[in-house]
């Protein structure tokens, strides 16, 4: 009876889909959302056999949905729409707006970009005859081949999948296809790291067995200029006794810069005045982590104490319009108050951010006061300057500035074809 009921529901659903043939994509997404929400709220059938069939069918439906999602992501990616909403790239949009992990976002973006030239893979994913796992494996394996070789490789890998080979085996076959193509063309196989391309700088690190780290990477011309300007003076031999080769001197130079050379490494401990006077309230570090009151007092005895908020020691925290740039002490305050960039969803640590004047910026009259400053990463600091009408600011419960970046249609409703305001289009706070 359970199987008969499932087949009956399937027939009804087929008829319903036929009736939806004239619906718009937005209407279909709404209908799918309603169906999935209702399904999630239902208790599964008592019959395990029925559950197995429904689970297999639902998995195939979700895979077909991945084909639809890939088409939407591809259109967004090709148009560069995400930059208008304050994202540096399509992957960043997928991670923030859809909650994907980095690997998942990369996989879906690769699928969206490669399906147009892998016609058979795309068609089979859309019709439910190929799972998302196999489709993602194929697109990743064939992404670095030209169209002719990718088409030939696609046929080989699809046949493997149809013969029951697991996705890992299909992936290994894809790597081998790339090696064969490289041998045929008389060139060395492309190293995995070189497949990243040369549009953006990249660095990878992997741990060795003795606790050390292997580092590989490539720097863009812009980053190379910064590298040379900063490190070149530190990589020259220091005298006759310096037996290091250039590689050793470069490594020492990088470490010297990271450790700030002869400068003392500072750490900020947040301590209540009552704790310094013998109280029991624990101290804390920016970003979390507690330290006992006794240990906090011990640190204070051997360290310089600065009342950051009040700016003790004659270091001004409220500069008004007398200075445009934040002082070192103001930056220390902001790094204590903020863990990351003040833009909602950005995870760049505050210590690597630039200092932003809220309320429209320095040019509109915002003073350089600690209550009017917030850390913004380099990308978002420029983006906010260029798109002031797509920024909403408010303060959280701790008094910190939070910047919400709006998509273009939030300020220009006529540019929103679906009329959907969504979570991303709703300003938060005043």
WOGI-V29043 format. One record per backbone hydrogen bond with DSSP energy under -0.5 kcal/mol. CO is the residue of the C=O (numbers start at 1). NH is the residue of the N-H. E is the energy in kcal/mol with one decimal. If there is no record, write none. Layout:
co->CO nh->NH e->E
co->CO nh->NH e->E
This chain:
co->1 nh->5 e->-2.3
co->2 nh->6 e->-2.2
co->3 nh->7 e->-2.4
co->4 nh->8 e->-2.1
co->5 nh->9 e->-2.5
co->6 nh->10 e->-2.2
co->7 nh->11 e->-2.0
co->8 nh->12 e->-2.1
co->9 nh->13 e->-2.5
co->10 nh->14 e->-2.1
co->11 nh->15 e->-2.0
co->12 nh->16 e->-2.0
co->13 nh->17 e->-2.4
co->14 nh->18 e->-1.8
co->15 nh->19 e->-1.6
co->16 nh->20 e->-1.2
co->18 nh->21 e->-1.3
co->19 nh->22 e->-0.6
co->20 nh->23 e->-2.2
co->24 nh->28 e->-2.4
co->25 nh->29 e->-2.4
co->26 nh->30 e->-2.0
co->27 nh->31 e->-2.4
co->28 nh->32 e->-2.7
co->29 nh->33 e->-2.6
co->30 nh->34 e->-2.2
co->31 nh->35 e->-2.2
co->32 nh->36 e->-2.7
co->33 nh->37 e->-2.4
co->34 nh->38 e->-2.1
co->35 nh->39 e->-2.5
co->36 nh->40 e->-2.5
co->37 nh->41 e->-1.3
co->38 nh->42 e->-0.8
co->39 nh->42 e->-0.9
co->47 nh->51 e->-1.9
co->48 nh->52 e->-2.3
co->49 nh->53 e->-2.1
co->50 nh->54 e->-2.6
co->51 nh->55 e->-2.8
co->52 nh->56 e->-2.4
co->53 nh->57 e->-2.4
co->54 nh->58 e->-3.0
co->55 nh->59 e->-2.4
co->56 nh->60 e->-1.8
co->57 nh->61 e->-2.2
co->58 nh->62 e->-2.7
co->59 nh->63 e->-1.9
co->60 nh->64 e->-2.1
co->61 nh->65 e->-2.2
co->62 nh->66 e->-1.6
co->63 nh->67 e->-1.1
co->64 nh->68 e->-1.6
co->65 nh->69 e->-2.6
co->66 nh->70 e->-2.5
co->67 nh->71 e->-1.7
co->68 nh->72 e->-1.8
co->69 nh->73 e->-2.8
co->70 nh->74 e->-2.5
co->71 nh->75 e->-1.8
co->72 nh->76 e->-2.1
co->73 nh->77 e->-2.9
co->74 nh->78 e->-2.7
co->75 nh->79 e->-1.8
co->76 nh->80 e->-0.9
co->76 nh->81 e->-1.6
co->77 nh->80 e->-0.6
co->80 nh->83 e->-1.0
co->80 nh->84 e->-0.5
co->81 nh->84 e->-1.0
co->82 nh->85 e->-1.1
co->82 nh->87 e->-2.2
co->83 nh->86 e->-1.3
co->89 nh->93 e->-1.5
co->90 nh->94 e->-2.3
co->91 nh->95 e->-2.4
co->92 nh->96 e->-2.3
co->93 nh->97 e->-2.8
co->93 nh->98 e->-0.6
co->94 nh->98 e->-1.2
co->94 nh->100 e->-1.4
co->95 nh->99 e->-0.5
co->101 nh->105 e->-2.7
co->102 nh->106 e->-2.4
co->103 nh->107 e->-2.2
co->104 nh->108 e->-2.3
co->105 nh->109 e->-2.2
co->106 nh->110 e->-2.4
co->107 nh->111 e->-2.1
co->108 nh->112 e->-2.3
co->109 nh->113 e->-2.1
co->110 nh->114 e->-2.1
co->111 nh->115 e->-2.1
co->114 nh->117 e->-1.2
co->114 nh->118 e->-0.8
co->115 nh->118 e->-0.9
co->117 nh->119 e->-0.7
co->118 nh->122 e->-2.5
co->119 nh->123 e->-2.6
co->120 nh->124 e->-2.3
co->121 nh->125 e->-2.1
co->122 nh->126 e->-2.1
co->123 nh->127 e->-1.8
co->124 nh->128 e->-0.5
co->124 nh->129 e->-1.9
co->124 nh->130 e->-1.1
co->125 nh->128 e->-0.8
co->131 nh->135 e->-2.2
co->132 nh->136 e->-3.0
co->133 nh->137 e->-1.8
co->134 nh->138 e->-2.6
co->135 nh->139 e->-2.4
co->136 nh->140 e->-1.9
co->137 nh->141 e->-2.2
co->138 nh->142 e->-2.1
co->139 nh->143 e->-0.6
co->142 nh->145 e->-1.6
co->146 nh->150 e->-2.9
co->147 nh->151 e->-2.2
co->148 nh->152 e->-2.0
co->149 nh->153 e->-2.9
co->150 nh->154 e->-2.3
co->151 nh->155 e->-1.6
co->152 nh->156 e->-1.6
co->153 nh->157 e->-2.5
co->154 nh->158 e->-2.5
co->155 nh->159 e->-1.9
co->156 nh->160 e->-1.8
co->157 nh->161 e->-2.3
co->158 nh->162 e->-2.5
co->159 nh->163 e->-1.6
co->160 nh->165 e->-2.2
co->161 nh->164 e->-1.4
co->166 nh->170 e->-2.1
co->167 nh->171 e->-2.3
co->168 nh->172 e->-2.2
co->169 nh->173 e->-2.2
co->170 nh->174 e->-2.0
co->171 nh->175 e->-1.9
co->172 nh->176 e->-2.0
co->173 nh->177 e->-2.2
co->174 nh->178 e->-1.9
co->175 nh->179 e->-1.8
co->176 nh->180 e->-2.5
co->177 nh->181 e->-2.4
co->178 nh->182 e->-2.0
co->179 nh->183 e->-2.4
co->180 nh->184 e->-2.4
co->181 nh->185 e->-1.9
co->182 nh->187 e->-2.6
co->183 nh->186 e->-1.1
co->191 nh->194 e->-0.7
co->191 nh->195 e->-0.9
co->192 nh->195 e->-0.7
co->193 nh->196 e->-1.4
co->194 nh->197 e->-1.7
co->202 nh->218 e->-2.6
co->204 nh->216 e->-2.3
co->206 nh->214 e->-3.3
co->208 nh->211 e->-1.5
co->212 nh->208 e->-2.2
co->214 nh->206 e->-2.1
co->216 nh->204 e->-3.2
co->218 nh->202 e->-2.7
co->220 nh->224 e->-2.7
co->221 nh->225 e->-2.1
co->222 nh->226 e->-1.6
co->223 nh->227 e->-2.6
co->224 nh->228 e->-2.9
co->225 nh->229 e->-2.4
co->226 nh->230 e->-2.2
co->227 nh->231 e->-2.9
co->227 nh->232 e->-0.5
co->228 nh->232 e->-1.7
co->231 nh->234 e->-1.6
co->231 nh->235 e->-0.7
co->232 nh->235 e->-1.3
co->239 nh->242 e->-1.5
co->241 nh->243 e->-1.1
co->245 nh->249 e->-2.3
co->246 nh->250 e->-2.5
co->247 nh->251 e->-2.1
co->248 nh->252 e->-2.3
co->249 nh->253 e->-2.2
co->250 nh->254 e->-2.5
co->251 nh->255 e->-2.3
co->252 nh->256 e->-2.3
co->253 nh->257 e->-2.3
co->254 nh->258 e->-2.5
co->255 nh->259 e->-2.3
co->256 nh->261 e->-3.2
co->257 nh->260 e->-1.2
co->260 nh->263 e->-2.4
co->264 nh->266 e->-0.5
co->267 nh->269 e->-0.5
co->268 nh->286 e->-0.6
co->269 nh->271 e->-0.6
co->270 nh->284 e->-1.7
co->272 nh->276 e->-1.8
co->273 nh->277 e->-1.3
co->274 nh->279 e->-2.6
co->275 nh->278 e->-1.8
co->283 nh->291 e->-2.5
co->284 nh->270 e->-3.3
co->285 nh->288 e->-2.0
co->289 nh->285 e->-2.2
co->291 nh->283 e->-2.3
co->292 nh->296 e->-2.5
co->293 nh->297 e->-2.1
co->294 nh->298 e->-1.9
co->295 nh->299 e->-2.3
co->296 nh->300 e->-2.2
co->297 nh->301 e->-1.6
co->298 nh->302 e->-0.9
co->299 nh->302 e->-0.8
co->299 nh->303 e->-0.5
co->300 nh->303 e->-0.6
co->304 nh->306 e->-0.5
co->306 nh->308 e->-1.7
co->307 nh->311 e->-1.8
co->307 nh->312 e->-1.3
co->311 nh->314 e->-0.5
co->312 nh->315 e->-0.7
co->314 nh->316 e->-0.7
co->317 nh->319 e->-0.7
co->317 nh->370 e->-1.2
co->319 nh->322 e->-2.0
co->320 nh->368 e->-3.3
co->327 nh->331 e->-2.3
co->328 nh->332 e->-1.9
co->329 nh->333 e->-1.8
co->330 nh->334 e->-2.5
co->331 nh->335 e->-2.6
co->332 nh->336 e->-1.1
co->333 nh->337 e->-2.1
co->334 nh->338 e->-2.8
co->339 nh->350 e->-2.0
co->342 nh->403 e->-2.3
co->343 nh->346 e->-2.1
co->348 nh->341 e->-2.0
co->349 nh->352 e->-1.7
co->350 nh->353 e->-1.9
co->354 nh->356 e->-0.5
co->354 nh->376 e->-3.0
co->356 nh->358 e->-0.7
co->356 nh->374 e->-1.8
co->358 nh->361 e->-0.7
co->361 nh->364 e->-1.0
co->361 nh->366 e->-1.7
co->362 nh->365 e->-1.7
co->367 nh->369 e->-1.7
co->368 nh->319 e->-1.8
co->369 nh->372 e->-2.3
co->370 nh->373 e->-0.9
co->372 nh->358 e->-2.5
co->374 nh->356 e->-3.2
co->375 nh->342 e->-3.0
co->376 nh->354 e->-3.1
co->377 nh->381 e->-2.6
co->378 nh->382 e->-1.7
co->379 nh->383 e->-2.2
co->380 nh->384 e->-2.8
co->381 nh->385 e->-1.2
co->382 nh->386 e->-1.7
co->383 nh->387 e->-1.9
co->387 nh->390 e->-1.8
co->388 nh->391 e->-1.1
co->390 nh->406 e->-3.0
co->392 nh->404 e->-3.2
co->394 nh->402 e->-3.0
co->396 nh->399 e->-2.0
co->400 nh->396 e->-2.2
co->402 nh->394 e->-1.8
co->402 nh->404 e->-0.5
co->403 nh->344 e->-2.8
co->403 nh->405 e->-0.5
co->404 nh->392 e->-2.2
co->407 nh->410 e->-1.9
co->407 nh->411 e->-0.5
co->408 nh->411 e->-1.3
co->408 nh->412 e->-1.5
co->412 nh->415 e->-2.4
co->413 nh->416 e->-1.8
co->415 nh->417 e->-0.8
co->419 nh->421 e->-0.6
co->421 nh->425 e->-1.0
co->422 nh->425 e->-0.8
co->423 nh->426 e->-1.0
co->425 nh->427 e->-0.7
